[in-house]
Amino acid sequence: MPDDLASSVDRSRFPAPDFDVRDYARTAAGSHRDDLGLSTYRERPLSAETLRILRYVQVVERSTMTHLRTVLVTATHKDARITAFLVTWAFEKFWVADALEQILLAHEPEGTEPDRGALRTPAERTIRESVYANIVGVPMIAVHMTQGTVDEWLTQAAYTRTAELDPHPQLVATVDRLLGIKRRQLGFFEAQARFRLQESPRARKITRRRLAKTPWPIGAKAEPRSETDFYFSYLFGDAPDRLRELDSRISALPGQTGLDLLRKAARL
């Protein structure tokens, strides 16, 4: 775009104008294996509780492709910028899940094979979502961007609490690295969500309804409810203020006041 034309464009009229999707795709974080320091876990293993949390989070991170498959049968995929972001986001989350898998394998007997079980979304659910979302149209973009925002807030809090409860030096270093990746992802989700919710009363209404029906964290359906209960109770049972703070952030999003999504999900 010529400089004189670019300078005449009101950037405030576009969602996430300061997020460079092209640069994000070019600099996406791939494999973390060289930086995991796995030998340190043989000398000082993580606690059984930490391993259980990491296994749960790894499954949730892997569920990205299931979630993405559902999202991309809606109006969201018609926005080329969002599609480019989501494809890169899925790539980064694949490698985050791989990093967690390697940490888990470092605590298993040598030669243990990882669980490669496929994560599947029932076809009827994908079809049902597609029909509903395409009737709704463009406001579904606000739903998906807000779901991504809330999920990133929760996931970042979970990683932070995991490292606080088991401050193994190598785990802390890995968590810091992964949080840096997630903060960049959140920059896009949150800016998109705020813009789209602010612009459309209908988007605010539909998003509010969909958020209340979403299992948290996204991907929780891939695990038994007992594992989700452990995730919330272990990480936040002694720190309920963390969930209150996250619910306050959600309430500050346009039209989403008073949902208490995460405290309800935690059942604490």
C-alpha atoms as an extended CHARMM CRD file, in Angstrom:
* protein
*
       268  EXT
         1         1  MET       CA              0.0000000000        0.0000000000        0.0000000000  PROA      1               0.0000000000
         2         2  PRO       CA              1.4670000000        3.4420000000       -0.9340000000  PROA      2               0.0000000000
         3         3  ASP       CA              2.5490000000        5.5550000000        2.0440000000  PROA      3               0.0000000000
         4         4  ASP       CA              0.0960000000        8.3510000000        1.2650000000  PROA      4               0.0000000000
         5         5  LEU       CA             -2.8060000000        5.8780000000        1.0490000000  PROA      5               0.0000000000
         6         6  ALA       CA             -1.7360000000        4.0050000000        4.1800000000  PROA      6               0.0000000000
         7         7  SER       CA             -1.5380000000        7.2520000000        6.1130000000  PROA      7               0.0000000000
         8         8  SER       CA             -5.0960000000        8.1210000000        5.0780000000  PROA      8               0.0000000000
         9         9  VAL       CA             -6.5630000000        4.8750000000        6.4410000000  PROA      9               0.0000000000
        10        10  ASP       CA             -8.1850000000        5.0900000000        9.8720000000  PROA      10              0.0000000000
        11        11  ARG       CA             -6.4400000000        2.1380000000       11.5350000000  PROA      11              0.0000000000
        12        12  SER       CA             -8.8140000000        2.3020000000       14.4970000000  PROA      12              0.0000000000
        13        13  ARG       CA            -11.5360000000        0.9740000000       12.1800000000  PROA      13              0.0000000000
        14        14  PHE       CA             -9.7470000000       -2.3590000000       11.7720000000  PROA      14              0.0000000000
        15        15  PRO       CA             -9.3960000000       -5.1210000000       14.3970000000  PROA      15              0.0000000000
        16        16  ALA       CA             -5.8850000000       -5.7150000000       15.7990000000  PROA      16              0.0000000000
        17        17  PRO       CA             -4.2780000000       -3.1350000000       13.4560000000  PROA      17              0.0000000000
        18        18  ASP       CA             -0.9040000000       -3.3090000000       15.2010000000  PROA      18              0.0000000000
        19        19  PHE       CA             -0.5570000000       -7.0940000000       14.9530000000  PROA      19              0.0000000000
        20        20  ASP       CA              1.5800000000       -8.0270000000       11.9580000000  PROA      20              0.0000000000
        21        21  VAL       CA              0.1780000000      -11.4060000000       10.8900000000  PROA      21              0.0000000000
        22        22  ARG       CA              2.7480000000      -11.7940000000        8.1290000000  PROA      22              0.0000000000
        23        23  ASP       CA              5.6050000000      -11.3010000000       10.5910000000  PROA      23              0.0000000000
        24        24  TYR       CA              3.9070000000      -13.6530000000       13.0470000000  PROA      24              0.0000000000
        25        25  ALA       CA              3.7450000000      -16.3950000000       10.4140000000  PROA      25              0.0000000000
        26        26  ARG       CA              7.3620000000      -15.7600000000        9.4140000000  PROA      26              0.0000000000
        27        27  THR       CA              8.7000000000      -15.9150000000       12.9840000000  PROA      27              0.0000000000
        28        28  ALA       CA              6.4250000000      -18.6390000000       14.3920000000  PROA      28              0.0000000000
        29        29  ALA       CA              7.9900000000      -20.7530000000       17.1390000000  PROA      29              0.0000000000
        30        30  GLY       CA              8.6080000000      -24.3470000000       16.0860000000  PROA      30              0.0000000000
        31        31  SER       CA             10.2640000000      -27.2130000000       17.9270000000  PROA      31              0.0000000000
        32        32  HSD       CA             11.4340000000      -26.5630000000       21.4930000000  PROA      32              0.0000000000
        33        33  ARG       CA             13.2470000000      -29.8850000000       21.9180000000  PROA      33              0.0000000000
        34        34  ASP       CA             16.7590000000      -28.4220000000       21.9530000000  PROA      34              0.0000000000
        35        35  ASP       CA             15.8740000000      -26.1460000000       24.8710000000  PROA      35              0.0000000000
        36        36  LEU       CA             14.0040000000      -28.5060000000       27.1970000000  PROA      36              0.0000000000
        37        37  GLY       CA             16.9680000000      -29.7210000000       29.2840000000  PROA      37              0.0000000000
        38        38  LEU       CA             15.3560000000      -33.1250000000       29.6840000000  PROA      38              0.0000000000
        39        39  SER       CA             18.3340000000      -34.6830000000       31.4750000000  PROA      39              0.0000000000
        40        40  THR       CA             17.6620000000      -32.4620000000       34.4930000000  PROA      40              0.0000000000
        41        41  TYR       CA             14.3870000000      -34.3030000000       35.1050000000  PROA      41              0.0000000000
        42        42  ARG       CA             16.2260000000      -37.5840000000       35.5590000000  PROA      42              0.0000000000
        43        43  GLU       CA             18.2550000000      -35.9730000000       38.3120000000  PROA      43              0.0000000000
        44        44  ARG       CA             15.2940000000      -34.1340000000       39.8400000000  PROA      44              0.0000000000
        45        45  PRO       CA             11.9160000000      -35.4420000000       38.6660000000  PROA      45              0.0000000000
        46        46  LEU       CA              8.7520000000      -33.3970000000       38.7550000000  PROA      46              0.0000000000
        47        47  SER       CA              6.0770000000      -34.3120000000       41.2830000000  PROA      47              0.0000000000
        48        48  ALA       CA              3.3020000000      -36.7380000000       40.3750000000  PROA      48              0.0000000000
        49        49  GLU       CA              0.8010000000      -33.8710000000       40.6260000000  PROA      49              0.0000000000
        50        50  THR       CA              2.7990000000      -31.7260000000       38.2130000000  PROA      50              0.0000000000
        51        51  LEU       CA              3.0480000000      -34.5750000000       35.7230000000  PROA      51              0.0000000000
        52        52  ARG       CA             -0.6960000000      -35.0960000000       35.9080000000  PROA      52              0.0000000000
        53        53  ILE       CA             -1.2540000000      -31.4030000000       35.1880000000  PROA      53              0.0000000000
        54        54  LEU       CA              1.2330000000      -31.4050000000       32.3080000000  PROA      54              0.0000000000
        55        55  ARG       CA             -0.4340000000      -34.4500000000       30.7950000000  PROA      55              0.0000000000
        56        56  TYR       CA             -3.8230000000      -32.7270000000       30.9590000000  PROA      56              0.0000000000
        57        57  VAL       CA             -2.4920000000      -29.4870000000       29.4890000000  PROA      57              0.0000000000
        58        58  GLN       CA             -0.7020000000      -31.4200000000       26.7570000000  PROA      58              0.0000000000
        59        59  VAL       CA             -3.9600000000      -33.1030000000       25.7360000000  PROA      59              0.0000000000
        60        60  VAL       CA             -5.7280000000      -29.7290000000       25.7630000000  PROA      60              0.0000000000
        61        61  GLU       CA             -2.9910000000      -28.1600000000       23.6220000000  PROA      61              0.0000000000
        62        62  ARG       CA             -3.2110000000      -31.0780000000       21.1760000000  PROA      62              0.0000000000
        63        63  SER       CA             -6.9440000000      -30.5510000000       20.8470000000  PROA      63              0.0000000000
        64        64  THR       CA             -6.2500000000      -27.3790000000       18.8540000000  PROA      64              0.0000000000
        65        65  MET       CA             -6.7810000000      -29.1470000000       15.5430000000  PROA      65              0.0000000000
        66        66  THR       CA            -10.1830000000      -30.4040000000       16.6570000000  PROA      66              0.0000000000
        67        67  HSD       CA            -11.1860000000      -26.8850000000       17.6900000000  PROA      67              0.0000000000
        68        68  LEU       CA             -9.7080000000      -25.3440000000       14.5360000000  PROA      68              0.0000000000
        69        69  ARG       CA            -11.5980000000      -27.7860000000       12.3320000000  PROA      69              0.0000000000
        70        70  THR       CA            -14.8310000000      -26.5870000000       13.9200000000  PROA      70              0.0000000000
        71        71  VAL       CA            -13.9090000000      -22.8950000000       13.6100000000  PROA      71              0.0000000000
        72        72  LEU       CA            -12.9300000000      -23.0930000000        9.9530000000  PROA      72              0.0000000000
        73        73  VAL       CA            -16.3370000000      -24.3110000000        8.7930000000  PROA      73              0.0000000000
        74        74  THR       CA            -17.8040000000      -20.9520000000        9.8440000000  PROA      74              0.0000000000
        75        75  ALA       CA            -17.6630000000      -17.3610000000        8.6190000000  PROA      75              0.0000000000
        76        76  THR       CA            -14.3810000000      -16.9740000000       10.4970000000  PROA      76              0.0000000000
        77        77  HSD       CA            -12.4540000000      -18.6900000000        7.6960000000  PROA      77              0.0000000000
        78        78  LYS       CA            -13.6070000000      -16.0300000000        5.2090000000  PROA      78              0.0000000000
        79        79  ASP       CA            -11.3580000000      -13.4740000000        6.9140000000  PROA      79              0.0000000000
        80        80  ALA       CA             -7.9820000000      -14.2210000000        5.3180000000  PROA      80              0.0000000000
        81        81  ARG       CA             -6.0510000000      -12.4370000000        8.0550000000  PROA      81              0.0000000000
        82        82  ILE       CA             -7.7120000000      -14.4740000000       10.7990000000  PROA      82              0.0000000000
        83        83  THR       CA             -7.2420000000      -17.7180000000        8.8750000000  PROA      83              0.0000000000
        84        84  ALA       CA             -3.5250000000      -16.9870000000        8.4420000000  PROA      84              0.0000000000
        85        85  PHE       CA             -3.2300000000      -16.2740000000       12.1550000000  PROA      85              0.0000000000
        86        86  LEU       CA             -5.1170000000      -19.4190000000       13.1910000000  PROA      86              0.0000000000
        87        87  VAL       CA             -3.0500000000      -21.7090000000       10.9850000000  PROA      87              0.0000000000
        88        88  THR       CA              0.1400000000      -20.2910000000       12.5120000000  PROA      88              0.0000000000
        89        89  TRP       CA             -1.3700000000      -20.4550000000       16.0010000000  PROA      89              0.0000000000
        90        90  ALA       CA             -2.1590000000      -24.1510000000       15.4680000000  PROA      90              0.0000000000
        91        91  PHE       CA              1.4310000000      -24.7530000000       14.3190000000  PROA      91              0.0000000000
        92        92  GLU       CA              2.8020000000      -23.1420000000       17.4670000000  PROA      92              0.0000000000
        93        93  LYS       CA              0.4130000000      -25.0500000000       19.7070000000  PROA      93              0.0000000000
        94        94  PHE       CA              1.4490000000      -28.3280000000       18.0740000000  PROA      94              0.0000000000
        95        95  TRP       CA              5.0180000000      -27.6820000000       19.1660000000  PROA      95              0.0000000000
        96        96  VAL       CA              3.9520000000      -26.5430000000       22.6340000000  PROA      96              0.0000000000
        97        97  ALA       CA              2.1450000000      -29.8720000000       23.0230000000  PROA      97              0.0000000000
        98        98  ASP       CA              5.2310000000      -31.6580000000       21.7130000000  PROA      98              0.0000000000
        99        99  ALA       CA              7.4040000000      -29.9460000000       24.3460000000  PROA      99              0.0000000000
       100       100  LEU       CA              5.0730000000      -31.0750000000       27.1190000000  PROA      100             0.0000000000
       101       101  GLU       CA              5.0370000000      -34.5890000000       25.6800000000  PROA      101             0.0000000000
       102       102  GLN       CA              8.8440000000      -34.7160000000       25.7510000000  PROA      102             0.0000000000
       103       103  ILE       CA              8.8910000000      -33.6550000000       29.4130000000  PROA      103             0.0000000000
       104       104  LEU       CA              6.3840000000      -36.3880000000       30.2280000000  PROA      104             0.0000000000
       105       105  LEU       CA              8.3910000000      -38.9980000000       28.3020000000  PROA      105             0.0000000000
       106       106  ALA       CA             11.5380000000      -37.9780000000       30.2010000000  PROA      106             0.0000000000
       107       107  HSD       CA              9.8180000000      -39.3340000000       33.3180000000  PROA      107             0.0000000000
       108       108  GLU       CA              8.9820000000      -42.6850000000       31.7030000000  PROA      108             0.0000000000
       109       109  PRO       CA             11.1840000000      -45.7430000000       31.1730000000  PROA      109             0.0000000000
       110       110  GLU       CA             13.4120000000      -45.4080000000       28.1240000000  PROA      110             0.0000000000
       111       111  GLY       CA             11.6700000000      -46.5730000000       24.9780000000  PROA      111             0.0000000000
       112       112  THR       CA              8.1550000000      -45.6570000000       26.1070000000  PROA      112             0.0000000000
       113       113  GLU       CA              6.0270000000      -44.6820000000       23.1290000000  PROA      113             0.0000000000
       114       114  PRO       CA              3.8940000000      -41.5220000000       23.3260000000  PROA      114             0.0000000000
       115       115  ASP       CA              0.1350000000      -41.7850000000       23.1350000000  PROA      115             0.0000000000
       116       116  ARG       CA             -0.7240000000      -40.8990000000       19.5400000000  PROA      116             0.0000000000
       117       117  GLY       CA             -4.4590000000      -41.4490000000       19.8880000000  PROA      117             0.0000000000
       118       118  ALA       CA             -6.3570000000      -39.1790000000       17.5500000000  PROA      118             0.0000000000
       119       119  LEU       CA             -8.5400000000      -36.4460000000       18.9400000000  PROA      119             0.0000000000
       120       120  ARG       CA            -11.7840000000      -36.4910000000       17.0450000000  PROA      120             0.0000000000
       121       121  THR       CA            -14.8010000000      -34.2620000000       16.9180000000  PROA      121             0.0000000000
       122       122  PRO       CA            -17.9980000000      -36.2100000000       16.2250000000  PROA      122             0.0000000000
       123       123  ALA       CA            -19.0580000000      -35.4790000000       12.6410000000  PROA      123             0.0000000000
       124       124  GLU       CA            -22.5750000000      -34.5690000000       13.6870000000  PROA      124             0.0000000000
       125       125  ARG       CA            -21.2380000000      -31.9220000000       16.0930000000  PROA      125             0.0000000000
       126       126  THR       CA            -19.0920000000      -30.3510000000       13.3440000000  PROA      126             0.0000000000
       127       127  ILE       CA            -22.0500000000      -30.3190000000       10.9520000000  PROA      127             0.0000000000
       128       128  ARG       CA            -24.3490000000      -28.8660000000       13.6010000000  PROA      128             0.0000000000
       129       129  GLU       CA            -21.8110000000      -26.1500000000       14.4200000000  PROA      129             0.0000000000
       130       130  SER       CA            -21.3480000000      -25.3560000000       10.7340000000  PROA      130             0.0000000000
       131       131  VAL       CA            -25.0780000000      -24.9490000000       10.1140000000  PROA      131             0.0000000000
       132       132  TYR       CA            -25.6020000000      -22.7910000000       13.2070000000  PROA      132             0.0000000000
       133       133  ALA       CA            -22.4970000000      -20.6650000000       12.6760000000  PROA      133             0.0000000000
       134       134  ASN       CA            -23.2260000000      -19.9740000000        9.0340000000  PROA      134             0.0000000000
       135       135  ILE       CA            -26.7370000000      -18.8470000000        9.9290000000  PROA      135             0.0000000000
       136       136  VAL       CA            -25.2360000000      -16.4770000000       12.5070000000  PROA      136             0.0000000000
       137       137  GLY       CA            -22.5970000000      -15.2730000000       10.0390000000  PROA      137             0.0000000000
       138       138  VAL       CA            -20.0070000000      -12.6000000000       10.8470000000  PROA      138             0.0000000000
       139       139  PRO       CA            -20.8210000000      -12.3070000000       14.5950000000  PROA      139             0.0000000000
       140       140  MET       CA            -19.3340000000      -15.8060000000       15.0030000000  PROA      140             0.0000000000
       141       141  ILE       CA            -15.9210000000      -14.2350000000       14.4550000000  PROA      141             0.0000000000
       142       142  ALA       CA            -16.4090000000      -12.3190000000       17.7070000000  PROA      142             0.0000000000
       143       143  VAL       CA            -17.3650000000      -15.5740000000       19.4280000000  PROA      143             0.0000000000
       144       144  HSD       CA            -14.2310000000      -17.3730000000       18.2690000000  PROA      144             0.0000000000
       145       145  MET       CA            -11.8990000000      -14.4840000000       19.0410000000  PROA      145             0.0000000000
       146       146  THR       CA            -13.3990000000      -14.0830000000       22.5220000000  PROA      146             0.0000000000
       147       147  GLN       CA            -13.1920000000      -17.8100000000       23.2050000000  PROA      147             0.0000000000
       148       148  GLY       CA             -9.5310000000      -17.6390000000       22.2150000000  PROA      148             0.0000000000
       149       149  THR       CA             -8.9600000000      -14.6860000000       24.5280000000  PROA      149             0.0000000000
       150       150  VAL       CA            -10.5560000000      -16.3410000000       27.5570000000  PROA      150             0.0000000000
       151       151  ASP       CA             -8.7680000000      -19.6200000000       26.8910000000  PROA      151             0.0000000000
       152       152  GLU       CA             -5.3870000000      -17.8980000000       26.6080000000  PROA      152             0.0000000000
       153       153  TRP       CA             -5.9710000000      -16.0540000000       29.8830000000  PROA      153             0.0000000000
       154       154  LEU       CA             -6.8040000000      -19.3230000000       31.6330000000  PROA      154             0.0000000000
       155       155  THR       CA             -3.9740000000      -21.2750000000       30.0280000000  PROA      155             0.0000000000
       156       156  GLN       CA             -1.3840000000      -18.6480000000       30.9190000000  PROA      156             0.0000000000
       157       157  ALA       CA             -2.6070000000      -18.6480000000       34.5210000000  PROA      157             0.0000000000
       158       158  ALA       CA             -2.3870000000      -22.4570000000       34.5730000000  PROA      158             0.0000000000
       159       159  TYR       CA              1.1980000000      -22.4930000000       33.2900000000  PROA      159             0.0000000000
       160       160  THR       CA              2.1860000000      -19.8370000000       35.8120000000  PROA      160             0.0000000000
       161       161  ARG       CA              0.5980000000      -21.7360000000       38.7220000000  PROA      161             0.0000000000
       162       162  THR       CA              2.2180000000      -25.0110000000       37.6370000000  PROA      162             0.0000000000
       163       163  ALA       CA              5.6680000000      -23.4340000000       37.8400000000  PROA      163             0.0000000000
       164       164  GLU       CA              4.8440000000      -21.7780000000       41.1640000000  PROA      164             0.0000000000
       165       165  LEU       CA              3.7330000000      -25.0590000000       42.7250000000  PROA      165             0.0000000000
       166       166  ASP       CA              6.7200000000      -27.0210000000       41.3910000000  PROA      166             0.0000000000
       167       167  PRO       CA              9.5410000000      -24.5060000000       40.8330000000  PROA      167             0.0000000000
       168       168  HSD       CA             11.9110000000      -26.9180000000       39.1300000000  PROA      168             0.0000000000
       169       169  PRO       CA             14.4650000000      -24.6130000000       37.4300000000  PROA      169             0.0000000000
       170       170  GLN       CA             14.1440000000      -26.2530000000       34.0190000000  PROA      170             0.0000000000
       171       171  LEU       CA             10.3500000000      -26.3260000000       34.1910000000  PROA      171             0.0000000000
       172       172  VAL       CA             10.3200000000      -22.6380000000       35.1370000000  PROA      172             0.0000000000
       173       173  ALA       CA             12.5560000000      -21.8430000000       32.1420000000  PROA      173             0.0000000000
       174       174  THR       CA             10.3290000000      -23.8320000000       29.7870000000  PROA      174             0.0000000000
       175       175  VAL       CA              7.1640000000      -22.2350000000       31.1460000000  PROA      175             0.0000000000
       176       176  ASP       CA              8.6790000000      -18.7680000000       30.6700000000  PROA      176             0.0000000000
       177       177  ARG       CA              9.4610000000      -19.6510000000       27.0600000000  PROA      177             0.0000000000
       178       178  LEU       CA              5.9650000000      -20.9670000000       26.3840000000  PROA      178             0.0000000000
       179       179  LEU       CA              4.3340000000      -17.9710000000       28.0570000000  PROA      179             0.0000000000
       180       180  GLY       CA              6.2230000000      -15.6650000000       25.7110000000  PROA      180             0.0000000000
       181       181  ILE       CA              4.6660000000      -17.4870000000       22.7640000000  PROA      181             0.0000000000
       182       182  LYS       CA              1.2200000000      -17.3360000000       24.3080000000  PROA      182             0.0000000000
       183       183  ARG       CA              1.4260000000      -13.6410000000       25.1080000000  PROA      183             0.0000000000
       184       184  ARG       CA              1.9790000000      -12.9000000000       21.4230000000  PROA      184             0.0000000000
       185       185  GLN       CA             -0.9890000000      -15.0870000000       20.4740000000  PROA      185             0.0000000000
       186       186  LEU       CA             -3.1520000000      -13.3210000000       23.0370000000  PROA      186             0.0000000000
       187       187  GLY       CA             -2.2800000000       -9.9630000000       21.4920000000  PROA      187             0.0000000000
       188       188  PHE       CA             -4.2220000000      -10.9130000000       18.3690000000  PROA      188             0.0000000000
       189       189  PHE       CA             -7.1270000000      -12.6940000000       20.0430000000  PROA      189             0.0000000000
       190       190  GLU       CA             -7.7980000000       -9.9500000000       22.5640000000  PROA      190             0.0000000000
       191       191  ALA       CA             -7.5670000000       -7.0230000000       20.1390000000  PROA      191             0.0000000000
       192       192  GLN       CA             -9.8860000000       -8.8040000000       17.7060000000  PROA      192             0.0000000000
       193       193  ALA       CA            -12.3580000000       -9.7230000000       20.4410000000  PROA      193             0.0000000000
       194       194  ARG       CA            -12.5750000000       -6.2390000000       21.9390000000  PROA      194             0.0000000000
       195       195  PHE       CA            -13.0280000000       -4.5840000000       18.5590000000  PROA      195             0.0000000000
       196       196  ARG       CA            -15.7050000000       -6.9720000000       17.3160000000  PROA      196             0.0000000000
       197       197  LEU       CA            -17.6550000000       -6.9840000000       20.5800000000  PROA      197             0.0000000000
       198       198  GLN       CA            -17.5690000000       -3.1970000000       20.7330000000  PROA      198             0.0000000000
       199       199  GLU       CA            -18.8030000000       -2.8590000000       17.1610000000  PROA      199             0.0000000000
       200       200  SER       CA            -21.8140000000       -5.1760000000       17.2740000000  PROA      200             0.0000000000
       201       201  PRO       CA            -24.6140000000       -5.5440000000       19.8510000000  PROA      201             0.0000000000
       202       202  ARG       CA            -25.6060000000       -8.8010000000       18.1540000000  PROA      202             0.0000000000
       203       203  ALA       CA            -22.0590000000      -10.1320000000       18.4600000000  PROA      203             0.0000000000
       204       204  ARG       CA            -22.0570000000       -9.2510000000       22.1610000000  PROA      204             0.0000000000
       205       205  LYS       CA            -25.3140000000      -11.1140000000       22.7340000000  PROA      205             0.0000000000
       206       206  ILE       CA            -24.3240000000      -14.2280000000       20.7940000000  PROA      206             0.0000000000
       207       207  THR       CA            -20.8560000000      -14.3050000000       22.3380000000  PROA      207             0.0000000000
       208       208  ARG       CA            -22.2680000000      -14.0810000000       25.8400000000  PROA      208             0.0000000000
       209       209  ARG       CA            -24.5450000000      -17.0380000000       25.1700000000  PROA      209             0.0000000000
       210       210  ARG       CA            -21.7910000000      -19.1400000000       23.5870000000  PROA      210             0.0000000000
       211       211  LEU       CA            -19.2130000000      -18.4130000000       26.2730000000  PROA      211             0.0000000000
       212       212  ALA       CA            -21.6260000000      -19.6610000000       28.9220000000  PROA      212             0.0000000000
       213       213  LYS       CA            -21.9400000000      -22.9770000000       27.0530000000  PROA      213             0.0000000000
       214       214  THR       CA            -18.2270000000      -23.4790000000       26.3610000000  PROA      214             0.0000000000
       215       215  PRO       CA            -16.3540000000      -26.1300000000       28.4060000000  PROA      215             0.0000000000
       216       216  TRP       CA            -13.2490000000      -24.5350000000       29.9290000000  PROA      216             0.0000000000
       217       217  PRO       CA            -10.4430000000      -24.8860000000       29.1260000000  PROA      217             0.0000000000
       218       218  ILE       CA            -11.1520000000      -25.3580000000       25.4320000000  PROA      218             0.0000000000
       219       219  GLY       CA            -10.3370000000      -29.0010000000       24.7760000000  PROA      219             0.0000000000
       220       220  ALA       CA            -11.5870000000      -30.1650000000       28.1810000000  PROA      220             0.0000000000
       221       221  LYS       CA            -14.0090000000      -32.5510000000       26.4740000000  PROA      221             0.0000000000
       222       222  ALA       CA            -11.0170000000      -34.6320000000       25.3860000000  PROA      222             0.0000000000
       223       223  GLU       CA            -10.4660000000      -35.6480000000       29.0250000000  PROA      223             0.0000000000
       224       224  PRO       CA            -12.6670000000      -37.1480000000       31.7630000000  PROA      224             0.0000000000
       225       225  ARG       CA            -14.3860000000      -34.6270000000       34.0280000000  PROA      225             0.0000000000
       226       226  SER       CA            -12.2800000000      -35.9360000000       36.9250000000  PROA      226             0.0000000000
       227       227  GLU       CA             -9.1320000000      -34.6530000000       35.2030000000  PROA      227             0.0000000000
       228       228  THR       CA            -10.6560000000      -31.2250000000       34.6370000000  PROA      228             0.0000000000
       229       229  ASP       CA            -11.6910000000      -31.1390000000       38.3000000000  PROA      229             0.0000000000
       230       230  PHE       CA             -8.1120000000      -31.9810000000       39.3060000000  PROA      230             0.0000000000
       231       231  TYR       CA             -6.7580000000      -29.2830000000       36.9720000000  PROA      231             0.0000000000
       232       232  PHE       CA             -8.8420000000      -26.5950000000       38.6460000000  PROA      232             0.0000000000
       233       233  SER       CA             -8.5850000000      -27.8430000000       42.2300000000  PROA      233             0.0000000000
       234       234  TYR       CA             -4.8210000000      -28.4310000000       42.1900000000  PROA      234             0.0000000000
       235       235  LEU       CA             -3.9210000000      -25.1940000000       40.4210000000  PROA      235             0.0000000000
       236       236  PHE       CA             -6.5110000000      -22.8390000000       41.8530000000  PROA      236             0.0000000000
       237       237  GLY       CA             -7.9890000000      -24.4710000000       44.9570000000  PROA      237             0.0000000000
       238       238  ASP       CA             -5.5450000000      -22.5520000000       47.1480000000  PROA      238             0.0000000000
       239       239  ALA       CA             -5.5610000000      -19.5100000000       44.8730000000  PROA      239             0.0000000000
       240       240  PRO       CA             -9.2220000000      -18.7340000000       44.1020000000  PROA      240             0.0000000000
       241       241  ASP       CA             -8.2730000000      -15.0910000000       43.6980000000  PROA      241             0.0000000000
       242       242  ARG       CA             -6.6100000000      -16.0220000000       40.3840000000  PROA      242             0.0000000000
       243       243  LEU       CA             -9.9250000000      -17.2090000000       38.9670000000  PROA      243             0.0000000000
       244       244  ARG       CA            -11.7330000000      -14.1800000000       40.3570000000  PROA      244             0.0000000000
       245       245  GLU       CA             -9.2220000000      -11.9410000000       38.6180000000  PROA      245             0.0000000000
       246       246  LEU       CA             -9.7110000000      -13.7790000000       35.3240000000  PROA      246             0.0000000000
       247       247  ASP       CA            -13.4860000000      -13.5680000000       35.6400000000  PROA      247             0.0000000000
       248       248  SER       CA            -13.0930000000       -9.8320000000       36.2590000000  PROA      248             0.0000000000
       249       249  ARG       CA            -11.1830000000       -9.5270000000       32.9820000000  PROA      249             0.0000000000
       250       250  ILE       CA            -13.9630000000      -11.3660000000       31.1840000000  PROA      250             0.0000000000
       251       251  SER       CA            -16.5410000000       -9.0550000000       32.7660000000  PROA      251             0.0000000000
       252       252  ALA       CA            -14.6150000000       -6.0820000000       31.3780000000  PROA      252             0.0000000000
       253       253  LEU       CA            -15.1140000000       -7.3030000000       27.8030000000  PROA      253             0.0000000000
       254       254  PRO       CA            -17.9950000000       -5.4900000000       26.0690000000  PROA      254             0.0000000000
       255       255  GLY       CA            -21.2970000000       -7.1380000000       26.9510000000  PROA      255             0.0000000000
       256       256  GLN       CA            -19.8190000000       -9.9730000000       29.0390000000  PROA      256             0.0000000000
       257       257  THR       CA            -20.3850000000       -8.6810000000       32.5750000000  PROA      257             0.0000000000
       258       258  GLY       CA            -21.0570000000      -11.1190000000       35.4060000000  PROA      258             0.0000000000
       259       259  LEU       CA            -20.6340000000      -14.4430000000       33.6020000000  PROA      259             0.0000000000
       260       260  ASP       CA            -18.2650000000      -15.9430000000       36.2280000000  PROA      260             0.0000000000
       261       261  LEU       CA            -17.2230000000      -18.4930000000       33.6120000000  PROA      261             0.0000000000
       262       262  LEU       CA            -14.1040000000      -19.8550000000       35.2320000000  PROA      262             0.0000000000
       263       263  ARG       CA            -15.3500000000      -20.0860000000       38.7860000000  PROA      263             0.0000000000
       264       264  LYS       CA            -18.3380000000      -22.0180000000       37.4830000000  PROA      264             0.0000000000
       265       265  ALA       CA            -16.0670000000      -24.2680000000       35.4130000000  PROA      265             0.0000000000
       266       266  ALA       CA            -13.8600000000      -24.8880000000       38.4490000000  PROA      266             0.0000000000
       267       267  ARG       CA            -16.7860000000      -25.8250000000       40.7020000000  PROA      267             0.0000000000
       268       268  LEU       CA            -14.7160000000      -24.6480000000       43.6690000000  PROA      268             0.0000000000
